[in-house]
């Protein structure tokens, strides 16, 4: 799976973003994290191999998420579906 890491000064939390390369909400989520200097990892699901896509779907649903993008997982427990600034702000303490 092609996982990209974005460095940031704020690395208090482990943040993983499942996104689509063409999704405007996904781009806004990444921009919001960048603007707030949050360190995170992401994968563009639509560019992943088919077997990786299946693993991603299983990971998201096993954590209680729905298959919508972006899906942000904070500290391997908090699942945020969609570009929700309020939930991101609370989960990341920014």
PDB file with one MODEL, atoms N, CA, C and O in Angstrom:
MODEL        1
ATOM      1  N   UNK A   1       0.858  -1.168   0.000  1.00  0.00           N
ATOM      2  CA  UNK A   1       0.000   0.000   0.000  1.00  0.00           C
ATOM      3  C   UNK A   1       0.911   1.241   0.000  1.00  0.00           C
ATOM      4  O   UNK A   1       1.895   1.295   0.738  1.00  0.00           O
ATOM      5  N   UNK A   2       0.581   2.205  -0.812  1.00  0.00           N
ATOM      6  CA  UNK A   2       1.380   3.417  -0.947  1.00  0.00           C
ATOM      7  C   UNK A   2       0.923   4.461   0.075  1.00  0.00           C
ATOM      8  O   UNK A   2       0.013   5.247  -0.190  1.00  0.00           O
ATOM      9  N   UNK A   3       1.568   4.458   1.248  1.00  0.00           N
ATOM     10  CA  UNK A   3       1.224   5.377   2.320  1.00  0.00           C
ATOM     11  C   UNK A   3       2.187   6.555   2.274  1.00  0.00           C
ATOM     12  O   UNK A   3       3.402   6.373   2.211  1.00  0.00           O
ATOM     13  N   UNK A   4       1.637   7.756   2.306  1.00  0.00           N
ATOM     14  CA  UNK A   4       2.454   8.970   2.311  1.00  0.00           C
ATOM     15  C   UNK A   4       2.439   9.572   3.704  1.00  0.00           C
ATOM     16  O   UNK A   4       1.420   9.554   4.394  1.00  0.00           O
ATOM     17  N   UNK A   5       3.585  10.104   4.104  1.00  0.00           N
ATOM     18  CA  UNK A   5       3.686  10.747   5.419  1.00  0.00           C
ATOM     19  C   UNK A   5       3.920  12.231   5.221  1.00  0.00           C
ATOM     20  O   UNK A   5       4.747  12.648   4.410  1.00  0.00           O
ATOM     21  N   UNK A   6       3.173  13.020   5.982  1.00  0.00           N
ATOM     22  CA  UNK A   6       3.330  14.471   5.956  1.00  0.00           C
ATOM     23  C   UNK A   6       3.835  14.888   7.332  1.00  0.00           C
ATOM     24  O   UNK A   6       3.157  14.678   8.338  1.00  0.00           O
ATOM     25  N   UNK A   7       5.020  15.477   7.373  1.00  0.00           N
ATOM     26  CA  UNK A   7       5.596  15.911   8.642  1.00  0.00           C
ATOM     27  C   UNK A   7       4.905  17.168   9.142  1.00  0.00           C
ATOM     28  O   UNK A   7       4.428  17.992   8.363  1.00  0.00           O
ATOM     29  N   UNK A   8       4.866  17.290  10.450  1.00  0.00           N
ATOM     30  CA  UNK A   8       4.278  18.470  11.055  1.00  0.00           C
ATOM     31  C   UNK A   8       4.808  18.660  12.458  1.00  0.00           C
ATOM     32  O   UNK A   8       5.275  17.709  13.085  1.00  0.00           O
ATOM     33  N   UNK A   9       4.740  19.878  12.952  1.00  0.00           N
ATOM     34  CA  UNK A   9       5.228  20.165  14.302  1.00  0.00           C
ATOM     35  C   UNK A   9       4.334  19.535  15.369  1.00  0.00           C
ATOM     36  O   UNK A   9       4.809  19.184  16.449  1.00  0.00           O
ATOM     37  N   UNK A  10       3.060  19.393  15.072  1.00  0.00           N
ATOM     38  CA  UNK A  10       2.114  18.835  16.035  1.00  0.00           C
ATOM     39  C   UNK A  10       1.989  17.332  15.770  1.00  0.00           C
ATOM     40  O   UNK A  10       1.288  16.909  14.851  1.00  0.00           O
ATOM     41  N   UNK A  11       2.679  16.535  16.591  1.00  0.00           N
ATOM     42  CA  UNK A  11       2.624  15.087  16.415  1.00  0.00           C
ATOM     43  C   UNK A  11       2.181  14.381  17.697  1.00  0.00           C
ATOM     44  O   UNK A  11       2.609  13.263  17.987  1.00  0.00           O
ATOM     45  N   UNK A  12       1.308  15.062  18.465  1.00  0.00           N
ATOM     46  CA  UNK A  12       0.779  14.482  19.706  1.00  0.00           C
ATOM     47  C   UNK A  12      -0.082  13.250  19.432  1.00  0.00           C
ATOM     48  O   UNK A  12      -0.183  12.347  20.262  1.00  0.00           O
ATOM     49  N   UNK A  13      -0.697  13.233  18.254  1.00  0.00           N
ATOM     50  CA  UNK A  13      -1.629  12.162  17.928  1.00  0.00           C
ATOM     51  C   UNK A  13      -1.191  11.444  16.658  1.00  0.00           C
ATOM     52  O   UNK A  13      -0.565  12.027  15.773  1.00  0.00           O
ATOM     53  N   UNK A  14      -1.538  10.163  16.596  1.00  0.00           N
ATOM     54  CA  UNK A  14      -1.309   9.400  15.374  1.00  0.00           C
ATOM     55  C   UNK A  14      -2.535   9.617  14.489  1.00  0.00           C
ATOM     56  O   UNK A  14      -3.651   9.252  14.859  1.00  0.00           O
ATOM     57  N   UNK A  15      -2.319  10.214  13.320  1.00  0.00           N
ATOM     58  CA  UNK A  15      -3.429  10.566  12.433  1.00  0.00           C
ATOM     59  C   UNK A  15      -3.234   9.859  11.100  1.00  0.00           C
ATOM     60  O   UNK A  15      -2.177   9.955  10.476  1.00  0.00           O
ATOM     61  N   UNK A  16      -4.275   9.145  10.676  1.00  0.00           N
ATOM     62  CA  UNK A  16      -4.243   8.466   9.388  1.00  0.00           C
ATOM     63  C   UNK A  16      -5.482   8.864   8.600  1.00  0.00           C
ATOM     64  O   UNK A  16      -6.603   8.790   9.104  1.00  0.00           O
ATOM     65  N   UNK A  17      -5.268   9.287   7.359  1.00  0.00           N
ATOM     66  CA  UNK A  17      -6.363   9.753   6.509  1.00  0.00           C
ATOM     67  C   UNK A  17      -6.519   8.801   5.327  1.00  0.00           C
ATOM     68  O   UNK A  17      -5.570   8.564   4.580  1.00  0.00           O
ATOM     69  N   UNK A  18      -7.717   8.263   5.166  1.00  0.00           N
ATOM     70  CA  UNK A  18      -8.070   7.504   3.969  1.00  0.00           C
ATOM     71  C   UNK A  18      -8.806   8.477   3.065  1.00  0.00           C
ATOM     72  O   UNK A  18      -9.852   9.009   3.438  1.00  0.00           O
ATOM     73  N   UNK A  19      -8.260   8.712   1.873  1.00  0.00           N
ATOM     74  CA  UNK A  19      -8.793   9.753   0.998  1.00  0.00           C
ATOM     75  C   UNK A  19      -8.951   9.222  -0.425  1.00  0.00           C
ATOM     76  O   UNK A  19      -8.538   8.108  -0.746  1.00  0.00           O
ATOM     77  N   UNK A  20      -9.557  10.050  -1.258  1.00  0.00           N
ATOM     78  CA  UNK A  20      -9.625   9.805  -2.699  1.00  0.00           C
ATOM     79  C   UNK A  20      -8.874  10.953  -3.369  1.00  0.00           C
ATOM     80  O   UNK A  20      -9.005  12.104  -2.955  1.00  0.00           O
ATOM     81  N   UNK A  21      -8.106  10.653  -4.377  1.00  0.00           N
ATOM     82  CA  UNK A  21      -7.255  11.660  -5.007  1.00  0.00           C
ATOM     83  C   UNK A  21      -8.053  12.781  -5.664  1.00  0.00           C
ATOM     84  O   UNK A  21      -7.536  13.885  -5.836  1.00  0.00           O
ATOM     85  N   UNK A  22      -9.300  12.517  -6.031  1.00  0.00           N
ATOM     86  CA  UNK A  22     -10.114  13.503  -6.747  1.00  0.00           C
ATOM     87  C   UNK A  22     -11.160  14.186  -5.866  1.00  0.00           C
ATOM     88  O   UNK A  22     -11.938  15.009  -6.350  1.00  0.00           O
ATOM     89  N   UNK A  23     -11.180  13.849  -4.580  1.00  0.00           N
ATOM     90  CA  UNK A  23     -12.238  14.318  -3.664  1.00  0.00           C
ATOM     91  C   UNK A  23     -11.892  15.686  -3.074  1.00  0.00           C
ATOM     92  O   UNK A  23     -10.849  15.851  -2.441  1.00  0.00           O
ATOM     93  N   UNK A  24     -12.770  16.659  -3.285  1.00  0.00           N
ATOM     94  CA  UNK A  24     -12.524  18.003  -2.769  1.00  0.00           C
ATOM     95  C   UNK A  24     -12.520  18.027  -1.242  1.00  0.00           C
ATOM     96  O   UNK A  24     -11.738  18.767  -0.644  1.00  0.00           O
ATOM     97  N   UNK A  25     -13.374  17.234  -0.603  1.00  0.00           N
ATOM     98  CA  UNK A  25     -13.418  17.193   0.865  1.00  0.00           C
ATOM     99  C   UNK A  25     -12.134  16.577   1.419  1.00  0.00           C
ATOM    100  O   UNK A  25     -11.648  16.979   2.476  1.00  0.00           O
ATOM    101  N   UNK A  26     -11.598  15.611   0.703  1.00  0.00           N
ATOM    102  CA  UNK A  26     -10.334  14.989   1.112  1.00  0.00           C
ATOM    103  C   UNK A  26      -9.201  16.009   1.029  1.00  0.00           C
ATOM    104  O   UNK A  26      -8.354  16.082   1.919  1.00  0.00           O
ATOM    105  N   UNK A  27      -9.194  16.792  -0.044  1.00  0.00           N
ATOM    106  CA  UNK A  27      -8.165  17.825  -0.212  1.00  0.00           C
ATOM    107  C   UNK A  27      -8.296  18.890   0.874  1.00  0.00           C
ATOM    108  O   UNK A  27      -7.290  19.365   1.401  1.00  0.00           O
ATOM    109  N   UNK A  28      -9.520  19.264   1.210  1.00  0.00           N
ATOM    110  CA  UNK A  28      -9.734  20.239   2.281  1.00  0.00           C
ATOM    111  C   UNK A  28      -9.265  19.704   3.631  1.00  0.00           C
ATOM    112  O   UNK A  28      -8.712  20.446   4.443  1.00  0.00           O
ATOM    113  N   UNK A  29      -9.486  18.419   3.864  1.00  0.00           N
ATOM    114  CA  UNK A  29      -9.031  17.802   5.116  1.00  0.00           C
ATOM    115  C   UNK A  29      -7.514  17.853   5.211  1.00  0.00           C
ATOM    116  O   UNK A  29      -6.966  18.244   6.242  1.00  0.00           O
ATOM    117  N   UNK A  30      -6.836  17.461   4.142  1.00  0.00           N
ATOM    118  CA  UNK A  30      -5.367  17.494   4.134  1.00  0.00           C
ATOM    119  C   UNK A  30      -4.870  18.928   4.317  1.00  0.00           C
ATOM    120  O   UNK A  30      -3.907  19.164   5.046  1.00  0.00           O
ATOM    121  N   UNK A  31      -5.522  19.877   3.660  1.00  0.00           N
ATOM    122  CA  UNK A  31      -5.115  21.282   3.786  1.00  0.00           C
ATOM    123  C   UNK A  31      -5.308  21.777   5.215  1.00  0.00           C
ATOM    124  O   UNK A  31      -4.472  22.512   5.740  1.00  0.00           O
ATOM    125  N   UNK A  32      -6.404  21.375   5.839  1.00  0.00           N
ATOM    126  CA  UNK A  32      -6.669  21.765   7.231  1.00  0.00           C
ATOM    127  C   UNK A  32      -5.579  21.208   8.147  1.00  0.00           C
ATOM    128  O   UNK A  32      -5.084  21.916   9.024  1.00  0.00           O
ATOM    129  N   UNK A  33      -5.209  19.954   7.949  1.00  0.00           N
ATOM    130  CA  UNK A  33      -4.148  19.351   8.758  1.00  0.00           C
ATOM    131  C   UNK A  33      -2.823  20.069   8.513  1.00  0.00           C
ATOM    132  O   UNK A  33      -2.080  20.344   9.455  1.00  0.00           O
ATOM    133  N   UNK A  34      -2.528  20.374   7.248  1.00  0.00           N
ATOM    134  CA  UNK A  34      -1.291  21.098   6.919  1.00  0.00           C
ATOM    135  C   UNK A  34      -1.278  22.486   7.563  1.00  0.00           C
ATOM    136  O   UNK A  34      -0.274  22.902   8.143  1.00  0.00           O
ATOM    137  N   UNK A  35      -2.400  23.193   7.455  1.00  0.00           N
ATOM    138  CA  UNK A  35      -2.492  24.550   8.006  1.00  0.00           C
ATOM    139  C   UNK A  35      -2.257  24.562   9.516  1.00  0.00           C
ATOM    140  O   UNK A  35      -1.737  25.532  10.067  1.00  0.00           O
ATOM    141  N   UNK A  36      -2.647  23.469  10.175  1.00  0.00           N
ATOM    142  CA  UNK A  36      -2.489  23.369  11.625  1.00  0.00           C
ATOM    143  C   UNK A  36      -1.231  22.606  12.029  1.00  0.00           C
ATOM    144  O   UNK A  36      -1.055  22.246  13.193  1.00  0.00           O
ATOM    145  N   UNK A  37      -0.356  22.364  11.047  1.00  0.00           N
ATOM    146  CA  UNK A  37       0.947  21.725  11.269  1.00  0.00           C
ATOM    147  C   UNK A  37       0.822  20.361  11.940  1.00  0.00           C
ATOM    148  O   UNK A  37       1.653  19.989  12.769  1.00  0.00           O
ATOM    149  N   UNK A  38      -0.225  19.617  11.573  1.00  0.00           N
ATOM    150  CA  UNK A  38      -0.462  18.285  12.115  1.00  0.00           C
ATOM    151  C   UNK A  38       0.335  17.267  11.296  1.00  0.00           C
ATOM    152  O   UNK A  38       0.282  17.271  10.066  1.00  0.00           O
ATOM    153  N   UNK A  39       1.068  16.403  11.985  1.00  0.00           N
ATOM    154  CA  UNK A  39       1.755  15.313  11.291  1.00  0.00           C
ATOM    155  C   UNK A  39       0.737  14.209  11.033  1.00  0.00           C
ATOM    156  O   UNK A  39      -0.020  13.841  11.930  1.00  0.00           O
ATOM    157  N   UNK A  40       0.715  13.681   9.816  1.00  0.00           N
ATOM    158  CA  UNK A  40      -0.256  12.632   9.493  1.00  0.00           C
ATOM    159  C   UNK A  40       0.249  11.763   8.352  1.00  0.00           C
ATOM    160  O   UNK A  40       1.191  12.110   7.639  1.00  0.00           O
ATOM    161  N   UNK A  41      -0.409  10.629   8.208  1.00  0.00           N
ATOM    162  CA  UNK A  41      -0.167   9.737   7.086  1.00  0.00           C
ATOM    163  C   UNK A  41      -1.464   9.630   6.307  1.00  0.00           C
ATOM    164  O   UNK A  41      -2.550   9.777   6.869  1.00  0.00           O
ATOM    165  N   UNK A  42      -1.349   9.373   5.012  1.00  0.00           N
ATOM    166  CA  UNK A  42      -2.559   9.207   4.220  1.00  0.00           C
ATOM    167  C   UNK A  42      -2.321   8.241   3.076  1.00  0.00           C
ATOM    168  O   UNK A  42      -1.192   8.002   2.649  1.00  0.00           O
ATOM    169  N   UNK A  43      -3.426   7.697   2.598  1.00  0.00           N
ATOM    170  CA  UNK A  43      -3.405   6.884   1.390  1.00  0.00           C
ATOM    171  C   UNK A  43      -4.578   7.314   0.524  1.00  0.00           C
ATOM    172  O   UNK A  43      -5.694   7.495   1.013  1.00  0.00           O
ATOM    173  N   UNK A  44      -4.315   7.475  -0.765  1.00  0.00           N
ATOM    174  CA  UNK A  44      -5.388   7.758  -1.721  1.00  0.00           C
ATOM    175  C   UNK A  44      -5.944   6.410  -2.166  1.00  0.00           C
ATOM    176  O   UNK A  44      -5.334   5.706  -2.972  1.00  0.00           O
ATOM    177  N   UNK A  45      -7.097   6.067  -1.633  1.00  0.00           N
ATOM    178  CA  UNK A  45      -7.673   4.735  -1.808  1.00  0.00           C
ATOM    179  C   UNK A  45      -7.910   4.417  -3.277  1.00  0.00           C
ATOM    180  O   UNK A  45      -7.694   3.282  -3.702  1.00  0.00           O
ATOM    181  N   UNK A  46      -8.353   5.399  -4.061  1.00  0.00           N
ATOM    182  CA  UNK A  46      -8.656   5.136  -5.469  1.00  0.00           C
ATOM    183  C   UNK A  46      -7.404   4.801  -6.281  1.00  0.00           C
ATOM    184  O   UNK A  46      -7.517   4.252  -7.377  1.00  0.00           O
ATOM    185  N   UNK A  47      -6.224   5.118  -5.770  1.00  0.00           N
ATOM    186  CA  UNK A  47      -4.979   4.812  -6.476  1.00  0.00           C
ATOM    187  C   UNK A  47      -4.326   3.525  -5.970  1.00  0.00           C
ATOM    188  O   UNK A  47      -3.289   3.108  -6.487  1.00  0.00           O
ATOM    189  N   UNK A  48      -4.933   2.899  -4.962  1.00  0.00           N
ATOM    190  CA  UNK A  48      -4.371   1.688  -4.365  1.00  0.00           C
ATOM    191  C   UNK A  48      -4.683   0.457  -5.233  1.00  0.00           C
ATOM    192  O   UNK A  48      -5.608   0.459  -6.045  1.00  0.00           O
ATOM    193  N   UNK A  49      -3.886  -0.577  -5.030  1.00  0.00           N
ATOM    194  CA  UNK A  49      -4.134  -1.862  -5.695  1.00  0.00           C
ATOM    195  C   UNK A  49      -5.440  -2.450  -5.148  1.00  0.00           C
ATOM    196  O   UNK A  49      -5.868  -2.113  -4.044  1.00  0.00           O
ATOM    197  N   UNK A  50      -6.059  -3.324  -5.926  1.00  0.00           N
ATOM    198  CA  UNK A  50      -7.362  -3.881  -5.549  1.00  0.00           C
ATOM    199  C   UNK A  50      -7.319  -4.624  -4.215  1.00  0.00           C
ATOM    200  O   UNK A  50      -8.232  -4.475  -3.403  1.00  0.00           O
ATOM    201  N   UNK A  51      -6.270  -5.423  -3.972  1.00  0.00           N
ATOM    202  CA  UNK A  51      -6.202  -6.151  -2.698  1.00  0.00           C
ATOM    203  C   UNK A  51      -5.991  -5.197  -1.520  1.00  0.00           C
ATOM    204  O   UNK A  51      -6.473  -5.457  -0.417  1.00  0.00           O
ATOM    205  N   UNK A  52      -5.266  -4.085  -1.752  1.00  0.00           N
ATOM    206  CA  UNK A  52      -5.110  -3.074  -0.705  1.00  0.00           C
ATOM    207  C   UNK A  52      -6.431  -2.374  -0.424  1.00  0.00           C
ATOM    208  O   UNK A  52      -6.731  -2.057   0.727  1.00  0.00           O
ATOM    209  N   UNK A  53      -7.223  -2.130  -1.464  1.00  0.00           N
ATOM    210  CA  UNK A  53      -8.532  -1.495  -1.273  1.00  0.00           C
ATOM    211  C   UNK A  53      -9.397  -2.340  -0.345  1.00  0.00           C
ATOM    212  O   UNK A  53     -10.104  -1.805   0.509  1.00  0.00           O
ATOM    213  N   UNK A  54      -9.341  -3.662  -0.513  1.00  0.00           N
ATOM    214  CA  UNK A  54     -10.125  -4.553   0.340  1.00  0.00           C
ATOM    215  C   UNK A  54      -9.644  -4.459   1.789  1.00  0.00           C
ATOM    216  O   UNK A  54     -10.462  -4.422   2.709  1.00  0.00           O
ATOM    217  N   UNK A  55      -8.337  -4.421   1.998  1.00  0.00           N
ATOM    218  CA  UNK A  55      -7.792  -4.291   3.354  1.00  0.00           C
ATOM    219  C   UNK A  55      -8.213  -2.960   3.975  1.00  0.00           C
ATOM    220  O   UNK A  55      -8.540  -2.900   5.160  1.00  0.00           O
ATOM    221  N   UNK A  56      -8.205  -1.914   3.189  1.00  0.00           N
ATOM    222  CA  UNK A  56      -8.607  -0.586   3.675  1.00  0.00           C
ATOM    223  C   UNK A  56     -10.069  -0.605   4.101  1.00  0.00           C
ATOM    224  O   UNK A  56     -10.416  -0.111   5.173  1.00  0.00           O
ATOM    225  N   UNK A  57     -10.926  -1.178   3.255  1.00  0.00           N
ATOM    226  CA  UNK A  57     -12.357  -1.266   3.598  1.00  0.00           C
ATOM    227  C   UNK A  57     -12.551  -2.026   4.912  1.00  0.00           C
ATOM    228  O   UNK A  57     -13.349  -1.619   5.756  1.00  0.00           O
ATOM    229  N   UNK A  58     -11.820  -3.126   5.080  1.00  0.00           N
ATOM    230  CA  UNK A  58     -11.926  -3.919   6.310  1.00  0.00           C
ATOM    231  C   UNK A  58     -11.448  -3.114   7.518  1.00  0.00           C
ATOM    232  O   UNK A  58     -12.076  -3.143   8.576  1.00  0.00           O
ATOM    233  N   UNK A  59     -10.348  -2.404   7.358  1.00  0.00           N
ATOM    234  CA  UNK A  59      -9.811  -1.586   8.458  1.00  0.00           C
ATOM    235  C   UNK A  59     -10.820  -0.542   8.900  1.00  0.00           C
ATOM    236  O   UNK A  59     -11.069  -0.377  10.094  1.00  0.00           O
ATOM    237  N   UNK A  60     -11.402   0.166   7.933  1.00  0.00           N
ATOM    238  CA  UNK A  60     -12.358   1.229   8.262  1.00  0.00           C
ATOM    239  C   UNK A  60     -13.602   0.653   8.937  1.00  0.00           C
ATOM    240  O   UNK A  60     -14.040   1.167   9.966  1.00  0.00           O
ATOM    241  N   UNK A  61     -14.171  -0.403   8.369  1.00  0.00           N
ATOM    242  CA  UNK A  61     -15.405  -0.958   8.944  1.00  0.00           C
ATOM    243  C   UNK A  61     -15.142  -1.636  10.293  1.00  0.00           C
ATOM    244  O   UNK A  61     -16.003  -1.598  11.171  1.00  0.00           O
ATOM    245  N   UNK A  62     -13.969  -2.256  10.473  1.00  0.00           N
ATOM    246  CA  UNK A  62     -13.643  -2.881  11.756  1.00  0.00           C
ATOM    247  C   UNK A  62     -13.522  -1.855  12.874  1.00  0.00           C
ATOM    248  O   UNK A  62     -13.727  -2.187  14.042  1.00  0.00           O
ATOM    249  N   UNK A  63     -13.196  -0.621  12.535  1.00  0.00           N
ATOM    250  CA  UNK A  63     -13.097   0.439  13.538  1.00  0.00           C
ATOM    251  C   UNK A  63     -14.431   1.168  13.716  1.00  0.00           C
ATOM    252  O   UNK A  63     -14.517   2.142  14.463  1.00  0.00           O
ATOM    253  N   UNK A  64     -15.465   0.691  13.029  1.00  0.00           N
ATOM    254  CA  UNK A  64     -16.796   1.274  13.186  1.00  0.00           C
ATOM    255  C   UNK A  64     -17.101   2.395  12.215  1.00  0.00           C
ATOM    256  O   UNK A  64     -18.115   3.077  12.357  1.00  0.00           O
ATOM    257  N   UNK A  65     -16.243   2.596  11.233  1.00  0.00           N
ATOM    258  CA  UNK A  65     -16.467   3.651  10.263  1.00  0.00           C
ATOM    259  C   UNK A  65     -17.310   3.184   9.096  1.00  0.00           C
ATOM    260  O   UNK A  65     -17.534   1.988   8.905  1.00  0.00           O
ATOM    261  N   UNK A  66     -17.776   4.151   8.318  1.00  0.00           N
ATOM    262  CA  UNK A  66     -18.505   3.829   7.099  1.00  0.00           C
ATOM    263  C   UNK A  66     -17.572   4.086   5.921  1.00  0.00           C
ATOM    264  O   UNK A  66     -16.573   4.791   6.062  1.00  0.00           O
ATOM    265  N   UNK A  67     -17.887   3.531   4.790  1.00  0.00           N
ATOM    266  CA  UNK A  67     -17.018   3.676   3.627  1.00  0.00           C
ATOM    267  C   UNK A  67     -17.308   4.971   2.895  1.00  0.00           C
ATOM    268  O   UNK A  67     -17.820   4.977   1.775  1.00  0.00           O
ATOM    269  N   UNK A  68     -16.968   6.064   3.553  1.00  0.00           N
ATOM    270  CA  UNK A  68     -17.066   7.380   2.937  1.00  0.00           C
ATOM    271  C   UNK A  68     -15.713   8.056   3.112  1.00  0.00           C
ATOM    272  O   UNK A  68     -14.942   7.721   4.011  1.00  0.00           O
ATOM    273  N   UNK A  69     -15.449   8.998   2.245  1.00  0.00           N
ATOM    274  CA  UNK A  69     -14.127   9.626   2.265  1.00  0.00           C
ATOM    275  C   UNK A  69     -14.254  11.131   2.322  1.00  0.00           C
ATOM    276  O   UNK A  69     -15.142  11.709   1.695  1.00  0.00           O
ATOM    277  N   UNK A  70     -13.370  11.769   3.069  1.00  0.00           N
ATOM    278  CA  UNK A  70     -12.256  11.169   3.797  1.00  0.00           C
ATOM    279  C   UNK A  70     -12.722  10.469   5.076  1.00  0.00           C
ATOM    280  O   UNK A  70     -13.741  10.832   5.663  1.00  0.00           O
ATOM    281  N   UNK A  71     -11.965   9.472   5.487  1.00  0.00           N
ATOM    282  CA  UNK A  71     -12.120   8.872   6.803  1.00  0.00           C
ATOM    283  C   UNK A  71     -10.807   9.104   7.530  1.00  0.00           C
ATOM    284  O   UNK A  71      -9.743   8.716   7.047  1.00  0.00           O
ATOM    285  N   UNK A  72     -10.886   9.732   8.679  1.00  0.00           N
ATOM    286  CA  UNK A  72      -9.705  10.055   9.466  1.00  0.00           C
ATOM    287  C   UNK A  72      -9.749   9.215  10.736  1.00  0.00           C
ATOM    288  O   UNK A  72     -10.763   9.188  11.434  1.00  0.00           O
ATOM    289  N   UNK A  73      -8.654   8.535  11.033  1.00  0.00           N
ATOM    290  CA  UNK A  73      -8.563   7.739  12.254  1.00  0.00           C
ATOM    291  C   UNK A  73      -7.478   8.361  13.126  1.00  0.00           C
ATOM    292  O   UNK A  73      -6.322   8.484  12.719  1.00  0.00           O
ATOM    293  N   UNK A  74      -7.880   8.748  14.335  1.00  0.00           N
ATOM    294  CA  UNK A  74      -6.974   9.397  15.270  1.00  0.00           C
ATOM    295  C   UNK A  74      -6.645   8.417  16.391  1.00  0.00           C
ATOM    296  O   UNK A  74      -7.541   7.878  17.042  1.00  0.00           O
ATOM    297  N   UNK A  75      -5.357   8.193  16.608  1.00  0.00           N
ATOM    298  CA  UNK A  75      -4.861   7.316  17.677  1.00  0.00           C
ATOM    299  C   UNK A  75      -5.453   5.906  17.610  1.00  0.00           C
ATOM    300  O   UNK A  75      -5.640   5.263  18.643  1.00  0.00           O
ATOM    301  N   UNK A  76      -5.743   5.433  16.423  1.00  0.00           N
ATOM    302  CA  UNK A  76      -6.280   4.083  16.193  1.00  0.00           C
ATOM    303  C   UNK A  76      -7.621   3.829  16.860  1.00  0.00           C
ATOM    304  O   UNK A  76      -8.040   2.677  16.963  1.00  0.00           O
ATOM    305  N   UNK A  77      -8.315   4.887  17.322  1.00  0.00           N
ATOM    306  CA  UNK A  77      -9.602   4.647  17.963  1.00  0.00           C
ATOM    307  C   UNK A  77     -10.708   5.599  17.542  1.00  0.00           C
ATOM    308  O   UNK A  77     -11.845   5.165  17.359  1.00  0.00           O
ATOM    309  N   UNK A  78     -10.416   6.868  17.384  1.00  0.00           N
ATOM    310  CA  UNK A  78     -11.446   7.853  17.011  1.00  0.00           C
ATOM    311  C   UNK A  78     -11.574   7.893  15.491  1.00  0.00           C
ATOM    312  O   UNK A  78     -10.597   8.154  14.788  1.00  0.00           O
ATOM    313  N   UNK A  79     -12.776   7.634  14.989  1.00  0.00           N
ATOM    314  CA  UNK A  79     -13.033   7.633  13.544  1.00  0.00           C
ATOM    315  C   UNK A  79     -13.882   8.856  13.197  1.00  0.00           C
ATOM    316  O   UNK A  79     -14.947   9.076  13.774  1.00  0.00           O
ATOM    317  N   UNK A  80     -13.390   9.639  12.249  1.00  0.00           N
ATOM    318  CA  UNK A  80     -14.114  10.824  11.790  1.00  0.00           C
ATOM    319  C   UNK A  80     -14.389  10.644  10.307  1.00  0.00           C
ATOM    320  O   UNK A  80     -13.462  10.507   9.509  1.00  0.00           O
ATOM    321  N   UNK A  81     -15.660  10.645   9.940  1.00  0.00           N
ATOM    322  CA  UNK A  81     -16.047  10.488   8.536  1.00  0.00           C
ATOM    323  C   UNK A  81     -16.386  11.858   7.963  1.00  0.00           C
ATOM    324  O   UNK A  81     -17.222  12.579   8.506  1.00  0.00           O
ATOM    325  N   UNK A  82     -15.736  12.204   6.872  1.00  0.00           N
ATOM    326  CA  UNK A  82     -16.003  13.477   6.224  1.00  0.00           C
ATOM    327  C   UNK A  82     -15.108  14.584   6.762  1.00  0.00           C
ATOM    328  O   UNK A  82     -14.380  14.397   7.737  1.00  0.00           O
ATOM    329  N   UNK A  83     -15.176  15.730   6.113  1.00  0.00           N
ATOM    330  CA  UNK A  83     -14.393  16.897   6.529  1.00  0.00           C
ATOM    331  C   UNK A  83     -15.156  17.606   7.625  1.00  0.00           C
ATOM    332  O   UNK A  83     -15.999  18.461   7.355  1.00  0.00           O
ATOM    333  N   UNK A  84     -14.860  17.252   8.858  1.00  0.00           N
ATOM    334  CA  UNK A  84     -15.554  17.799  10.028  1.00  0.00           C
ATOM    335  C   UNK A  84     -14.548  18.557  10.887  1.00  0.00           C
ATOM    336  O   UNK A  84     -13.907  17.986  11.770  1.00  0.00           O
ATOM    337  N   UNK A  85     -14.424  19.850  10.612  1.00  0.00           N
ATOM    338  CA  UNK A  85     -13.451  20.678  11.339  1.00  0.00           C
ATOM    339  C   UNK A  85     -13.671  20.604  12.844  1.00  0.00           C
ATOM    340  O   UNK A  85     -12.712  20.529  13.612  1.00  0.00           O
ATOM    341  N   UNK A  86     -14.933  20.624  13.266  1.00  0.00           N
ATOM    342  CA  UNK A  86     -15.231  20.595  14.697  1.00  0.00           C
ATOM    343  C   UNK A  86     -14.694  19.326  15.353  1.00  0.00           C
ATOM    344  O   UNK A  86     -14.084  19.386  16.420  1.00  0.00           O
ATOM    345  N   UNK A  87     -14.922  18.185  14.717  1.00  0.00           N
ATOM    346  CA  UNK A  87     -14.459  16.919  15.281  1.00  0.00           C
ATOM    347  C   UNK A  87     -12.935  16.794  15.209  1.00  0.00           C
ATOM    348  O   UNK A  87     -12.307  16.262  16.124  1.00  0.00           O
ATOM    349  N   UNK A  88     -12.350  17.284  14.125  1.00  0.00           N
ATOM    350  CA  UNK A  88     -10.892  17.256  14.004  1.00  0.00           C
ATOM    351  C   UNK A  88     -10.245  18.129  15.081  1.00  0.00           C
ATOM    352  O   UNK A  88      -9.263  17.739  15.713  1.00  0.00           O
ATOM    353  N   UNK A  89     -10.816  19.313  15.272  1.00  0.00           N
ATOM    354  CA  UNK A  89     -10.280  20.249  16.265  1.00  0.00           C
ATOM    355  C   UNK A  89     -10.311  19.626  17.658  1.00  0.00           C
ATOM    356  O   UNK A  89      -9.348  19.721  18.420  1.00  0.00           O
ATOM    357  N   UNK A  90     -11.428  18.991  17.971  1.00  0.00           N
ATOM    358  CA  UNK A  90     -11.563  18.360  19.297  1.00  0.00           C
ATOM    359  C   UNK A  90     -10.620  17.173  19.441  1.00  0.00           C
ATOM    360  O   UNK A  90      -9.913  17.072  20.443  1.00  0.00           O
ATOM    361  N   UNK A  91     -10.593  16.284  18.473  1.00  0.00           N
ATOM    362  CA  UNK A  91      -9.778  15.070  18.552  1.00  0.00           C
ATOM    363  C   UNK A  91      -8.281  15.379  18.571  1.00  0.00           C
ATOM    364  O   UNK A  91      -7.502  14.675  19.214  1.00  0.00           O
ATOM    365  N   UNK A  92      -7.889  16.433  17.861  1.00  0.00           N
ATOM    366  CA  UNK A  92      -6.465  16.766  17.753  1.00  0.00           C
ATOM    367  C   UNK A  92      -6.028  17.859  18.730  1.00  0.00           C
ATOM    368  O   UNK A  92      -4.863  18.253  18.754  1.00  0.00           O
ATOM    369  N   UNK A  93      -6.985  18.346  19.541  1.00  0.00           N
ATOM    370  CA  UNK A  93      -6.701  19.351  20.556  1.00  0.00           C
ATOM    371  C   UNK A  93      -6.034  20.599  19.958  1.00  0.00           C
ATOM    372  O   UNK A  93      -4.992  21.054  20.429  1.00  0.00           O
ATOM    373  N   UNK A  94      -6.660  21.129  18.918  1.00  0.00           N
ATOM    374  CA  UNK A  94      -6.108  22.346  18.275  1.00  0.00           C
ATOM    375  C   UNK A  94      -7.090  23.508  18.398  1.00  0.00           C
ATOM    376  O   UNK A  94      -6.808  24.608  17.922  1.00  0.00           O
TER     377      UNK A  94
ENDMDL
END
